[in-house]
Amino acid sequence: MVDGFGNVAALVSSPWIYALVAVSVLLDIFLPVLPSGVLVITAATAAAAGSGAAAAGRVPHDVPDILVLTLCAATASVLGDLLVYRLAWRGGPRLDRAIARSRRLTTARENLGGALARGGGARGALVVLARFAPAGRSVVSLVAGAAHRRVREFLPWSALAGLAWAAYSVALGYFGGQWLGASWLATGVSLLALFGAGAGAAFLMRRQPRAGEAS
């Protein structure tokens, strides 16, 4: 691995990186400040460094497998969505009072509830967009559960959203590492692309209810 990564290099070279990514992705639905995207991108950048070393005829350090990393992140994403969905489903009056105390959650339930109740395309686009938007995954899973949307209406789109987010994040880190080298520059550029996608998703989600009202 290149100089400058230090302890981070040792971490991403360890099999524990999969567990750390899974736990971070699983829990960031409750704590959006957790750096799950940073971990996924950093691990994917390390994978790019390993493949580059192998191509150059050097024996690479142990690095994450990008397929395992993608599946790990996607699976943890879906499990986190389902956990919040089931908690919201069973929340009852206490959850309703908690939502009522939050203007953001009240507005989200009113606006997103209608979108989730519409046909598959509208619902699916919303769930996938929410996975990229900051805290959007938390809000949509909570609203879907509180609105008692059927799990068969929510789970396939949650799986697609988790896989899309994981594949995009891994691809950013991997190809960023291939093009810019396994450095903090590659990680930083990849993170900017991830945050840019999040900002775009948040903008489209804000427009989604208006489109729904117009239809």
C-alpha positions as CSV (number, residue, x, y, z in Angstrom):
1,M,0.0,0.0,0.0
2,V,1.2,3.5,-0.6
3,D,2.7,5.6,2.1
4,G,0.4,7.9,4.0
5,F,-2.4,5.5,4.8
6,G,-0.7,4.3,8.0
7,N,-3.2,2.7,10.4
8,V,-6.0,3.0,7.8
9,A,-4.0,0.7,5.5
10,A,-3.7,-1.9,8.2
11,L,-7.4,-1.7,8.9
12,V,-8.5,-2.1,5.3
13,S,-6.0,-4.9,4.8
14,S,-7.7,-6.9,7.6
15,P,-10.7,-9.2,7.2
16,W,-12.3,-7.2,10.0
17,I,-13.0,-4.4,7.4
18,Y,-16.0,-6.4,6.2
19,A,-17.5,-6.5,9.7
20,L,-16.7,-2.9,10.3
21,V,-18.4,-1.9,7.0
22,A,-21.4,-4.0,7.8
23,V,-21.9,-2.6,11.3
24,S,-21.4,1.0,10.1
25,V,-23.9,0.6,7.2
26,L,-26.4,-1.2,9.4
27,L,-26.3,1.4,12.1
28,D,-26.0,4.6,10.0
29,I,-29.8,4.5,9.5
30,F,-30.0,5.4,13.2
31,L,-26.9,7.6,13.2
32,P,-26.5,9.1,9.8
33,V,-23.2,10.7,10.9
34,L,-21.5,7.3,10.9
35,P,-18.9,7.3,8.0
36,S,-20.2,4.2,6.2
37,G,-19.6,5.7,2.8
38,V,-16.1,6.7,3.8
39,L,-15.3,3.2,4.9
40,V,-16.7,1.6,1.7
41,I,-14.8,4.0,-0.5
42,T,-11.5,3.6,1.4
43,A,-11.7,-0.2,1.3
44,A,-12.5,-0.1,-2.4
45,T,-9.5,2.2,-3.0
46,A,-7.3,-0.3,-1.2
47,A,-8.7,-3.0,-3.5
48,A,-7.6,-1.0,-6.5
49,A,-4.1,-0.7,-5.0
50,G,-3.9,-4.4,-4.6
51,S,-5.0,-5.1,-8.2
52,G,-2.5,-2.6,-9.4
53,A,0.3,-4.2,-7.5
54,A,-0.6,-7.6,-8.9
55,A,-0.7,-6.3,-12.4
56,A,2.8,-4.9,-11.9
57,G,4.1,-8.3,-10.9
58,R,4.3,-7.5,-7.2
59,V,2.6,-9.6,-4.5
60,P,-0.1,-7.3,-3.1
61,H,-1.0,-7.0,0.5
62,D,-4.2,-8.5,1.6
63,V,-6.9,-6.2,0.3
64,P,-10.7,-6.4,0.3
65,D,-12.5,-8.2,-2.4
66,I,-14.8,-5.7,-4.2
67,L,-17.6,-8.3,-4.8
68,V,-17.6,-9.3,-1.2
69,L,-17.4,-5.7,-0.1
70,T,-20.4,-4.8,-2.3
71,L,-22.5,-7.6,-1.1
72,C,-21.6,-6.9,2.5
73,A,-22.5,-3.3,2.3
74,A,-25.7,-4.0,0.3
75,T,-26.9,-6.7,2.7
76,A,-26.3,-4.5,5.8
77,S,-28.1,-1.6,4.1
78,V,-31.2,-3.8,3.6
79,L,-31.1,-5.2,7.1
80,G,-31.0,-1.7,8.5
81,D,-33.9,-0.6,6.4
82,L,-36.0,-3.6,7.5
83,L,-35.1,-3.0,11.2
84,V,-36.4,0.6,11.1
85,Y,-39.3,-0.5,9.0
86,R,-40.4,-3.1,11.5
87,L,-39.8,-0.8,14.5
88,A,-42.0,1.9,12.9
89,W,-44.6,-0.7,12.0
90,R,-44.9,-1.7,15.6
91,G,-44.4,1.8,17.0
92,G,-48.1,2.6,17.7
93,P,-49.2,5.8,19.5
94,R,-45.7,6.4,21.0
95,L,-44.1,6.6,17.6
96,D,-47.0,8.7,16.3
97,R,-46.4,11.2,19.1
98,A,-42.6,11.2,18.4
99,I,-43.3,11.9,14.7
100,A,-45.8,14.6,15.6
101,R,-43.1,16.4,17.7
102,S,-40.8,16.6,14.6
103,R,-41.9,19.0,11.8
104,R,-39.5,17.2,9.5
105,L,-40.9,13.8,10.1
106,T,-44.5,15.0,10.0
107,T,-43.9,16.7,6.7
108,A,-42.1,13.6,5.3
109,R,-44.9,11.3,6.4
110,E,-47.5,13.5,4.7
111,N,-45.5,14.0,1.5
112,L,-43.7,10.6,1.1
113,G,-46.7,8.6,2.3
114,G,-48.6,9.4,-0.9
115,A,-45.6,8.6,-3.1
116,L,-45.1,5.3,-1.4
117,A,-48.8,4.5,-1.9
118,R,-48.5,5.1,-5.7
119,G,-47.4,2.6,-8.3
120,G,-44.2,0.6,-8.4
121,G,-42.2,3.0,-10.5
122,A,-42.9,6.1,-8.3
123,R,-42.3,4.1,-5.1
124,G,-39.2,2.5,-6.3
125,A,-37.6,5.7,-7.5
126,L,-38.3,7.3,-4.1
127,V,-36.7,4.4,-2.1
128,V,-33.6,4.3,-4.4
129,L,-33.2,8.1,-4.3
130,A,-33.6,8.1,-0.5
131,R,-30.6,5.7,-0.1
132,F,-28.3,8.3,-1.6
133,A,-29.8,11.4,0.2
134,P,-28.5,12.3,3.6
135,A,-30.8,10.7,6.2
136,G,-33.3,10.0,3.4
137,R,-33.0,6.2,4.0
138,S,-34.0,6.7,7.6
139,V,-37.0,8.9,6.8
140,V,-38.4,6.6,4.0
141,S,-38.0,3.4,6.0
142,L,-39.6,5.1,9.0
143,V,-42.5,6.4,6.9
144,A,-43.0,3.1,5.1
145,G,-43.3,1.3,8.4
146,A,-45.5,3.9,10.1
147,A,-47.8,3.9,7.1
148,H,-48.0,0.1,7.3
149,R,-46.9,-0.4,3.7
150,R,-46.7,-4.1,2.9
151,V,-43.2,-5.6,3.2
152,R,-43.4,-7.0,-0.4
153,E,-43.9,-3.4,-1.6
154,F,-40.9,-2.1,0.3
155,L,-38.3,-4.9,0.5
156,P,-37.5,-5.3,-3.3
157,W,-37.0,-1.6,-3.7
158,S,-34.9,-1.5,-0.5
159,A,-32.7,-4.3,-1.9
160,L,-32.3,-2.5,-5.2
161,A,-31.5,0.7,-3.4
162,G,-28.9,-0.9,-1.1
163,L,-27.3,-2.7,-4.1
164,A,-27.2,0.5,-6.2
165,W,-25.6,2.5,-3.3
166,A,-23.1,-0.2,-2.5
167,A,-22.1,-0.7,-6.1
168,Y,-21.8,3.0,-6.8
169,S,-19.7,3.6,-3.6
170,V,-17.4,0.6,-4.4
171,A,-17.0,1.7,-8.0
172,L,-16.1,5.2,-7.0
173,G,-13.4,4.0,-4.6
174,Y,-12.1,1.3,-7.0
175,F,-11.9,3.3,-10.2
176,G,-10.7,6.4,-8.3
177,G,-7.9,4.3,-7.0
178,Q,-7.1,2.9,-10.4
179,W,-7.0,6.4,-12.0
180,L,-5.5,8.5,-9.3
181,G,-3.6,5.9,-7.3
182,A,-4.3,4.6,-3.8
183,S,-4.0,8.0,-2.1
184,W,-6.0,10.4,0.0
185,L,-6.6,12.3,-3.2
186,A,-8.4,9.4,-4.8
187,T,-10.4,8.9,-1.7
188,G,-11.3,12.6,-1.5
189,V,-12.4,12.8,-5.1
190,S,-14.5,9.7,-4.7
191,L,-16.2,11.0,-1.6
192,L,-17.0,14.3,-3.4
193,A,-18.7,12.3,-6.1
194,L,-20.6,10.3,-3.4
195,F,-21.7,13.5,-1.6
196,G,-22.6,15.1,-5.0
197,A,-24.9,12.1,-5.7
198,G,-26.4,12.6,-2.3
199,A,-27.1,16.3,-2.9
200,G,-28.7,15.5,-6.2
201,A,-30.9,12.8,-4.7
202,A,-32.0,15.1,-1.9
203,F,-33.0,17.7,-4.5
204,L,-35.0,15.2,-6.5
205,M,-36.7,13.9,-3.4
206,R,-37.8,17.5,-2.5
207,R,-39.3,17.7,-6.0
208,Q,-41.0,14.2,-5.8
209,P,-44.0,15.2,-3.7
210,R,-44.8,18.1,-6.0
211,A,-44.7,15.9,-9.0
212,G,-47.0,13.5,-7.2
213,E,-49.5,16.3,-6.3
214,A,-49.5,17.3,-10.0
215,S,-50.3,13.9,-11.3
